[in-house]
Amino acid sequence: MARKLVKLADKRHPLYDDNESLWELYLDSVKGSTYFISEVNLFSHRLEDTDDYDERLERAYFLNFCESIPKLYNTYIFKERIERPVDENLILFRNNVDGRNTDITSFIRKCGFLSSVLGTMHVLVDITPSPKKKITRADAKILQPYCTLVYPTQLKDWSVDRNGNFRWVVIESTYYDDIDPSLDRNIETHYMLITQDEWRIEDKEGKNVTFSDGSPSSGKNNLGIVPLATLYHEDLDDNKVGESMLKDIVYINRTIMNWCSCIDEQVERQTFSQLIVPDDGTMAEAEEKGADPLNRLGTSSIWTFPSDANHPPNFISPDTANIQVIWDLVIDHIKEIYRLAGLLGTSSDMYI
């Protein structure tokens, strides 16, 4: 049966669909704050209504180990200066890897951190475009290679040969058409197809794009390979996806956030001891007449009990046992995070 042609915007690898939500979860956890503290990750419990949940969500906080654990490894790896063989031809490139004055160590460090978080990162190697069809030696000195980070969320589709090399890739990117300050900014989504022979860029409609600055949107690939390098955290399946350092940690960290939110709820509602006083109905009568007996007692609320009970006024305090149980669980699971990350020597270290 004949297969139909599809737009680049419609191409998605099955492994992309399987992992897209995971990549978003990993990135949100590393960013923390409102990226992670949301209705998706903070779960409602059976004793609260919608208003109670909204208030608890507003107070929520995130003890972010999903950022600190990869950053700890990354800092250790790059704590010493990286020494590279001297090469006069690479001096400019090493000092400005991405065309934004990022040196090669900073670029690789960022790439390494993100690969730990997402499981994999890709680097597209390109060269600055030239409007001339024929390049002279003088022009060649101006042209420089540069690298661009490609997140796995951007690599929408790909094909590999039996050796695991890319035959072709489709990369999604956001383009801001805002060269002219007098015009409204136009935001477009572009899709770049790179094969071993050529490359081109399409928009969502499958039409070749035209850049307002005159940059080309298609051309030949004279390298004969797809210039996309891949860095993994781990690669168990050899599938261009990899395995994240956070694959188990993120769920534990999310559980800790929910437990801490339950503790916060108890603190918010039960911090102050509650006054109980005997009442023969006098306080209720005074309130009906417009008086405020609570002002005379010096508190905002009280509980009353029958005056013939012969008990003096007293303060009752909330039970802290539940808070202690939850906090002990939090501490144990924080230790479990460090064990999973390989930062605890033995399992016995978890319960010191």
C-alpha positions as CSV (number, residue, x, y, z in Angstrom):
1,M,0.0,0.0,0.0
2,A,1.3,3.4,-1.0
3,R,2.3,5.6,2.0
4,K,1.1,9.2,2.0
5,L,3.3,12.3,2.2
6,V,3.1,14.2,5.5
7,K,4.2,17.7,6.6
8,L,7.2,17.9,8.9
9,A,4.9,19.4,11.5
10,D,2.9,16.1,11.6
11,K,5.9,13.8,12.0
12,R,6.4,12.4,15.5
13,H,8.5,9.4,16.4
14,P,6.7,6.8,18.6
15,L,9.4,7.1,21.3
16,Y,8.7,10.9,21.3
17,D,5.1,10.3,22.2
18,D,6.1,7.8,24.9
19,N,8.5,10.2,26.6
20,E,7.2,13.7,26.0
21,S,5.2,13.9,29.2
22,L,8.2,12.6,31.2
23,W,10.6,15.2,29.7
24,E,8.1,17.9,30.7
25,L,7.9,16.5,34.2
26,Y,11.7,16.4,34.6
27,L,12.1,20.0,33.3
28,D,9.3,21.4,35.5
29,S,10.8,19.7,38.5
30,V,14.2,21.2,37.9
31,K,12.7,24.7,37.4
32,G,10.6,24.2,40.6
33,S,8.5,27.1,41.8
34,T,5.2,27.5,39.9
35,Y,6.5,25.2,37.1
36,F,6.1,22.3,39.5
37,I,3.8,23.5,42.2
38,S,0.6,23.1,40.3
39,E,-2.7,21.3,40.3
40,V,-0.9,18.5,38.3
41,N,1.5,17.7,41.1
42,L,-0.2,18.8,44.3
43,F,-2.9,16.2,45.0
44,S,-6.1,16.9,46.8
45,H,-7.0,14.9,49.9
46,R,-10.4,13.6,51.0
47,L,-11.0,16.1,53.8
48,E,-10.8,19.3,51.8
49,D,-13.1,21.2,49.4
50,T,-12.1,23.2,46.4
51,D,-11.5,26.4,48.4
52,D,-9.4,24.6,51.0
53,Y,-7.3,23.1,48.2
54,D,-6.8,26.4,46.5
55,E,-5.5,27.9,49.7
56,R,-3.2,25.0,50.3
57,L,-1.9,25.3,46.7
58,E,-1.1,28.9,47.3
59,R,0.9,28.1,50.4
60,A,2.7,25.1,48.9
61,Y,6.5,24.9,48.6
62,F,8.9,22.5,46.9
63,L,12.1,21.1,48.5
64,N,13.8,20.7,45.2
65,F,16.2,17.8,45.1
66,C,15.6,17.3,41.3
67,E,17.8,20.3,40.7
68,S,20.3,19.9,43.5
69,I,21.2,16.3,42.8
70,P,22.2,16.7,39.1
71,K,23.8,20.0,39.9
72,L,25.9,18.3,42.6
73,Y,27.3,15.8,40.2
74,N,27.8,18.4,37.5
75,T,29.7,20.7,39.9
76,Y,32.0,17.8,40.9
77,I,32.8,16.8,37.3
78,F,33.7,20.3,36.4
79,K,35.4,21.4,39.6
80,E,38.8,21.2,38.0
81,R,39.8,23.2,34.9
82,I,39.4,21.1,31.7
83,E,42.7,21.0,29.8
84,R,42.5,20.5,26.1
85,P,45.3,20.1,23.5
86,V,46.4,23.4,22.0
87,D,45.0,23.9,18.5
88,E,45.3,27.3,16.8
89,N,42.4,26.4,14.5
90,L,40.0,25.9,17.4
91,I,40.8,28.9,19.6
92,L,37.9,31.1,18.3
93,F,35.5,28.2,18.4
94,R,36.4,27.2,21.9
95,N,36.0,30.7,23.1
96,N,32.6,31.2,21.4
97,V,31.0,27.8,20.9
98,D,27.4,28.9,20.2
99,G,27.8,32.3,18.7
100,R,26.8,33.9,22.0
101,N,30.3,34.1,23.5
102,T,29.8,30.9,25.5
103,D,33.1,29.1,26.0
104,I,33.3,25.4,25.4
105,T,33.6,24.4,29.1
106,S,30.4,26.3,30.0
107,F,28.6,24.9,27.0
108,I,29.5,21.3,27.8
109,R,28.7,21.8,31.5
110,K,25.2,23.0,30.6
111,C,24.7,20.2,28.2
112,G,25.9,17.6,30.8
113,F,23.5,19.0,33.4
114,L,20.6,18.9,31.1
115,S,21.4,15.3,29.9
116,S,21.4,14.2,33.5
117,V,17.9,15.8,33.9
118,L,16.4,14.7,30.6
119,G,18.4,11.5,29.9
120,T,19.8,12.9,26.7
121,M,20.7,16.1,25.0
122,H,21.6,16.8,21.3
123,V,24.0,19.3,19.9
124,L,23.6,20.5,16.3
125,V,26.8,21.6,14.7
126,D,26.5,24.2,11.9
127,I,28.5,27.0,10.3
128,T,27.7,30.7,10.0
129,P,25.9,31.2,6.6
130,S,27.4,33.2,3.8
131,P,25.4,35.1,1.2
132,K,28.1,34.3,-1.4
133,K,27.8,31.2,-3.5
134,K,31.6,30.9,-3.9
135,I,33.7,31.2,-0.7
136,T,37.2,32.6,-0.9
137,R,40.0,32.0,1.6
138,A,39.3,35.4,3.1
139,D,35.6,34.5,3.6
140,A,36.6,31.2,5.1
141,K,38.4,33.0,7.9
142,I,35.2,34.8,8.8
143,L,32.9,31.7,8.7
144,Q,32.9,29.9,12.0
145,P,31.3,26.6,13.2
146,Y,28.8,27.0,16.1
147,C,26.8,24.6,18.2
148,T,23.1,24.7,19.2
149,L,21.6,22.7,22.0
150,V,18.6,20.6,20.9
151,Y,16.4,19.4,23.7
152,P,14.8,16.0,23.3
153,T,11.4,17.8,23.3
154,Q,12.6,19.5,20.1
155,L,13.7,16.4,18.3
156,K,10.3,15.4,17.0
157,D,11.2,12.6,14.6
158,W,14.3,10.7,13.4
159,S,15.6,7.6,11.7
160,V,18.8,5.7,12.3
161,D,20.7,3.1,10.4
162,R,21.9,-0.3,11.6
163,N,24.9,1.4,13.2
164,G,22.8,3.8,15.2
165,N,23.7,6.8,13.0
166,F,21.0,9.3,12.1
167,R,19.7,9.1,8.5
168,W,17.5,12.1,9.1
169,V,16.0,14.2,11.9
170,V,13.2,16.7,12.3
171,I,13.8,19.5,14.8
172,E,11.2,21.9,16.0
173,S,12.0,25.5,17.0
174,T,10.4,28.8,17.8
175,Y,11.2,31.7,15.5
176,Y,10.6,35.4,16.4
177,D,10.2,37.6,13.4
178,D,10.9,40.9,15.1
179,I,13.7,42.6,13.2
180,D,11.6,45.6,12.4
181,P,10.7,47.4,15.7
182,S,7.8,49.2,14.0
183,L,5.9,46.0,13.3
184,D,4.2,43.6,15.6
185,R,6.3,40.6,16.6
186,N,5.3,37.4,14.7
187,I,6.0,34.1,16.5
188,E,6.3,31.1,14.2
189,T,7.0,27.4,14.8
190,H,9.5,26.0,12.3
191,Y,10.5,22.4,11.5
192,M,13.9,21.7,10.1
193,L,14.5,18.5,8.2
194,I,18.2,17.4,8.0
195,T,19.2,14.5,5.9
196,Q,22.6,13.2,4.8
197,D,22.2,15.1,1.6
198,E,20.2,18.3,2.3
199,W,18.3,20.4,4.8
200,R,15.2,22.6,4.7
201,I,12.9,24.5,7.0
202,E,9.1,24.4,6.9
203,D,6.3,26.1,8.8
204,K,3.3,24.4,10.3
205,E,1.5,24.4,7.0
206,G,4.4,22.6,5.3
207,K,5.5,25.6,3.3
208,N,9.2,26.6,3.0
209,V,9.8,29.6,5.3
210,T,11.3,32.9,4.2
211,F,13.5,34.8,6.7
212,S,13.2,38.6,6.7
213,D,17.0,38.9,7.2
214,G,17.7,36.9,4.1
215,S,19.0,33.8,5.8
216,P,18.6,30.6,3.7
217,S,15.9,28.1,4.6
218,S,17.2,25.2,2.6
219,G,20.4,23.9,1.1
220,K,22.8,21.0,0.5
221,N,24.4,19.0,3.2
222,N,28.0,18.6,2.0
223,L,29.1,16.7,5.1
224,G,27.3,13.6,4.1
225,I,26.2,13.0,7.7
226,V,23.5,14.5,10.0
227,P,25.6,16.9,12.2
228,L,23.8,16.1,15.4
229,A,25.9,14.8,18.3
230,T,24.1,13.1,21.3
231,L,25.1,13.1,25.0
232,Y,23.4,10.6,27.3
233,H,23.1,10.3,31.0
234,E,22.5,6.6,30.5
235,D,21.7,4.7,27.3
236,L,20.4,1.3,28.2
237,D,18.2,0.8,25.1
238,D,20.4,2.6,22.4
239,N,17.3,4.5,21.2
240,K,18.3,8.2,21.2
241,V,16.2,8.7,24.3
242,G,18.3,7.7,27.2
243,E,17.4,7.4,30.9
244,S,17.2,10.4,33.2
245,M,18.9,10.6,36.6
246,L,15.5,11.7,37.9
247,K,13.5,8.8,36.6
248,D,12.7,7.6,40.2
249,I,13.7,10.7,42.2
250,V,11.1,13.0,40.7
251,Y,8.2,10.9,42.0
252,I,9.7,10.7,45.5
253,N,10.3,14.4,45.5
254,R,6.7,15.0,44.4
255,T,5.5,12.8,47.3
256,I,7.6,14.8,49.7
257,M,6.1,18.1,48.4
258,N,2.6,16.7,49.1
259,W,3.5,15.5,52.6
260,C,5.0,18.8,53.4
261,S,1.8,20.5,52.2
262,C,-0.2,18.3,54.6
263,I,2.1,19.3,57.5
264,D,1.7,23.0,56.4
265,E,-2.1,22.5,56.5
266,Q,-2.0,21.2,60.0
267,V,0.2,24.0,61.1
268,E,-2.0,26.6,59.4
269,R,-5.2,25.3,61.0
270,Q,-3.9,24.1,64.4
271,T,-1.0,26.3,65.4
272,F,-2.7,28.2,68.2
273,S,-4.1,26.5,71.3
274,Q,-7.9,26.7,71.6
275,L,-9.5,28.3,74.6
276,I,-12.4,26.5,76.2
277,V,-14.6,28.2,78.9
278,P,-17.8,27.3,80.8
279,D,-20.9,29.2,79.6
280,D,-24.4,29.2,81.0
281,G,-25.8,31.0,77.9
282,T,-24.7,34.4,79.0
283,M,-22.2,34.8,76.2
284,A,-24.7,33.8,73.5
285,E,-27.2,36.3,74.9
286,A,-24.6,39.1,74.9
287,E,-23.7,38.4,71.3
288,E,-27.4,38.5,70.3
289,K,-27.6,42.0,71.9
290,G,-24.7,43.2,69.8
291,A,-21.9,42.9,72.4
292,D,-18.7,41.1,71.7
293,P,-17.8,38.9,74.7
294,L,-14.7,37.6,72.9
295,N,-13.0,41.0,73.3
296,R,-13.4,40.7,77.1
297,L,-11.7,37.3,76.9
298,G,-8.9,38.5,74.7
299,T,-9.1,35.9,72.0
300,S,-10.8,35.7,68.6
301,S,-12.6,32.4,69.1
302,I,-13.5,30.0,71.9
303,W,-15.2,26.8,72.6
304,T,-17.8,26.6,75.3
305,F,-19.0,23.8,77.5
306,P,-21.8,23.7,80.1
307,S,-21.2,25.8,83.1
308,D,-22.2,23.1,85.5
309,A,-19.3,20.8,84.4
310,N,-17.2,22.3,87.2
311,H,-14.1,22.6,85.0
312,P,-12.1,25.8,84.9
313,P,-11.3,27.6,81.6
314,N,-8.4,26.0,79.9
315,F,-6.4,25.9,76.6
316,I,-6.4,22.7,74.5
317,S,-3.5,22.1,72.2
318,P,-3.6,20.2,68.9
319,D,-2.0,16.7,68.7
320,T,1.4,16.9,67.0
321,A,1.8,13.1,66.6
322,N,0.5,13.2,63.0
323,I,2.9,15.9,62.1
324,Q,5.8,14.0,63.6
325,V,4.9,10.8,61.7
326,I,4.7,12.7,58.4
327,W,8.0,14.5,59.0
328,D,9.8,11.3,59.8
329,L,8.6,9.9,56.5
330,V,9.9,13.0,54.8
331,I,13.3,12.7,56.3
332,D,13.5,9.0,55.4
333,H,12.5,9.7,51.8
334,I,15.0,12.5,51.5
335,K,17.7,10.0,52.5
336,E,16.2,7.6,49.9
337,I,16.7,10.2,47.2
338,Y,20.4,10.5,48.1
339,R,20.7,6.7,48.2
340,L,19.2,6.4,44.7
341,A,21.6,9.1,43.5
342,G,24.5,7.1,44.9
343,L,25.3,9.7,47.5
344,L,24.8,7.4,50.6
345,G,27.3,4.7,51.3
346,T,24.9,1.9,52.5
347,S,21.3,1.5,53.2
348,S,22.1,1.6,57.0
349,D,23.1,5.3,56.5
350,M,19.5,6.1,55.7
351,Y,18.3,5.7,59.3
352,I,21.0,7.4,61.3
